[in-house]
Amino acid sequence: MIRGFVIDMDGTIYKGMRPIPGAIDLVRELNERNVPFVFVTNNSSERREYYYEKLVEMGFDVCVENILTSGIATLEFLRKERQGKTVYFLGTDSYSEELREYGIEIDDEDPDIVLLSFDKTITYEKINKAYQFLKSGAEFIATHPDDLCPTENGYDVDIGSFIAMFNYLTQRNPIIIGKPNSILLNMAASAMNVKLNEIAVVGDRLYTDIKMALNSGVSSILVLTGETSRSDLKNSDLSPTMTLDSVADIIDNVFSN
């Protein structure tokens, strides 16, 4: 009984500014059937309003409440679980604005937490300061663990490699807020007002999307339009509930049964 969908974005419904064929039709069908859905992304570089505007520009019939990012989930975690703690963060100016809007104090001198998010402006100075703070005992939190970020022309390096670097240097693993952590999934279920066991997670990555579903005991649909190939699936110990060529096949394979 699937009553709501948690759907990845990059590599699942679009690449860059190109919708995956059939993705717009899927959203239209879900709206017509009054089936709730939340688009979830581990990309923490932009505000969710950015993703809303991007989806609308591509032709998706969505509202801003349909979107949940690892960045937003991390801010909620910091506000509720680390109240009053200061943060040194590696991330974009856009995310810096959101931190301040949530009332989280940024500290470049003696922070309680090192927060790692997607950052295309990362420099040696930033990396070294983060290392020094972690070495001195600051808590390590990361918005997500992705190694690669899908683009129109392939993939860009994501923050997974930086997590590995800091782990190598300090023997510290971060608290990861985004997929495959269940925090995002629980927030999405609450937003849709459906029970957790009534959700299907749709995504293109085994180690984030599918692993999150498996960790939480919910249904999962792997699509092969992004990072994962059939050979990757064959060689993995992670088994989705269903594997489809793309999101264009969801309606026929889920609602026809």
N, C-alpha and C positions, 0 to 999 in steps of 0.2 A: 504494500500500500504506500505508494510514493505520493505525498501531498505537497512537497516543496522541493525546489532544486537550489543547490549551492553550486554556482557555475564559475569556473576559472575564466579569466579574460585572455591574457597574452597566450597565443598559441592554441586557444580553444574556440573563441568566437571572433578573434581578429589577429592579424599580424601587422604591426605598425598602424597604418590607416586603412588597411584592407580587410573588410569583413570576410570571415570564412564563409564560403558558399553555403547557404542554408541557415546561417545563424540568425539573420534578421527574421526569416520565416518562423524559426523556432520561437523567438520572443513574441512574435505576433500571435502564434498559436497558444502559447502559455497565457497571454493576456486574455485572449478570447475564451479560454477554458477557465479563467479565474484561478489559475495555478500560481501560487506565489513563488518568487525566485529572488535570489540575491547573487549579484556578481561579486566575486571575491578575488582579490589580487594580492600577491605578495610584494608587488612593486610599491615601494614606500617613497618614491621620489616626488609624487605629486599629491595635491589635495583631491578628495573624492569628487569635488566639483569639476576638476579637470577631466576626470574619467566620464562623468556625466555628459559634459559638453562634447567630448570625443565620440561617445556612443551615439549621441543625438546627431552629430555631424555625419556619421556613417550611415544613419538611417534607422537606428534602433529606437523603439518606442519604450522608453524607460523614464524613471524619475530618480532623483539623487538618492532617495532612500533605498533604491535597488542596489546600491554600491557600498561595499565594505572593503577597506584596505588594511593591510597589516600595520600601516602607520597609524590609522585610527585605533585599531585594537591595542597597539602599544601605548598610545596616549591614555586610553581608558585604564589599562593595566597600571601605568605609572600613577595616575590620579587616585586609583582605588587602593592599590597594594604598596605603593612607595610614596605615600603622601609626605610632602615636605622635603624629599630627597632632591639634591641638585644633580644636574646632568651635563656631562661633556659629550657632545654628539658629533658624529660624522654623518653628514647628510646635506640635503639641498636647502637653499634659502626658503623655499616654499614650506618644507617640513619644519624649519626653524620657526616660521610664523605660527604654525599650528601648535608647536610646543608652548609658545608664549600665550596663545589664546587659551590653552588648557591650564594656564597658571603654573607651568613647570619651569623652574629657574635653571637657566643655562649658566654653567660655571666652567671657565677655561683654566682655572688655577688649582682648585682642590675639590673636584666633584666626588659625589657619592657613587655615581654610576657612569660608566662609559656606554653610550648608546650608539650602536652601529646600524646605519640604514644605508639605502642606496645613495651613492654620492659620486657623481661624475666630476666633481671638483676636488677629489681627494688628492692630498699632497704628502710628501715625506714628513713635513712638519706635523700634519694632522695625525699621521700614522704613529709617529714617534711619541707625540704627546699622549695618545691613547695607550700606547705600550707602557709609558712611564706611570700613568694613572693605574692601569691594571696591575702592574708590578707592585705598586704601593698599596693595593688592596681594594680598589674601586670595584664595585659589582659590574659584571659584564652582561649586557642585554643586547639582543639583536632583533630587528623587526622580522627577519625571515632568513632562511638558510640557502636560497637558490644559488646555484653555481653560475647559471646563465640567464640572461634576460632576452626573450624573443624580440626581434625587430623585423621589418619588412624584408631585409636583405640577409637575415640569418640570426646570429645571436651576439649579444654583448656580454662582457664579463660582469657578473653580479657579485654580491657580497660574500658568497660561500667561500671563495678563495681567501678573503680577508679574515673570515672566521678561522679558517685553517691556519693562516699565518699567525694570528694572535694566540691560537691554541699551541702552536709549535713554540712560540717565544715564551709563553707564560704558563703552559700546561693548564689553561683555564678554558672551560666550555661555557658559552653564554646561555642564559635563559632565552629561548627563541619563542617569540609571540605568534608569528605567522605560521602558515601551514608548514609542517604537519601537526603543529600544536592544536589542541581541540578548542582553544579560546575563540578563534575565529568562527568555528562551526557552531559553538554554543551561542555566540552573539547573533549569527545569522538565523538560527532557529528561533531565537527570541524575537528578532525583527519580523519574521514571517508568521509568528504565532502558531508554529507547528511543533510537534514533538520531535525530539532528536531522531527517533527510530523511524520517522516518516519522511526523512530527507534522503535524497540521492545527491552525491557529490559528482560533478562532471569536470574532468580536467585532462590535460595532456601529459602530466608528469607523474611517474610512479612514486618518487620519493617525497613528494609534497602532497599533491591532490589525493592520490589513491591511498597513500600511507595515512593521511589524516582521517579518511573514511574508515580504514581498517582499525586504526587506533580507537575510534569512537563506536565501532560496531554498526556502521550505517552502510547503505548500498552505495556502490561506486560505479561510474561509467568512464572508462578510459577512451579518449578519442585520439586518433593517430594523425592529427593535423599539426602537431607541435613537436616537442622534444623526443617523445618515445616512439620507437619503431616496433614492428612485430618481433624482430630479433631481440630487441631490448627486453620486451615482455617475456619472451621465451626463456631468457637467461636470468630473469628476476625471480626472487622468492615472494614478491608482492603480487597478489592475484585479484584484479578487479572483479566486481560482480558481472560486468558486461564490458565488452570491447567493441567499439564501433569505429568505422572509418572517419566519421565526423559528427558534429552535433546535428547535421541535417537528417541523420538517421534516428534521432531520439524518439520523435513522435510515433513513427511506425513501430519501433521496437519496444517502447514502454507503454504507450496508451492503447495499443492494439491488443494487448494481453489482458 
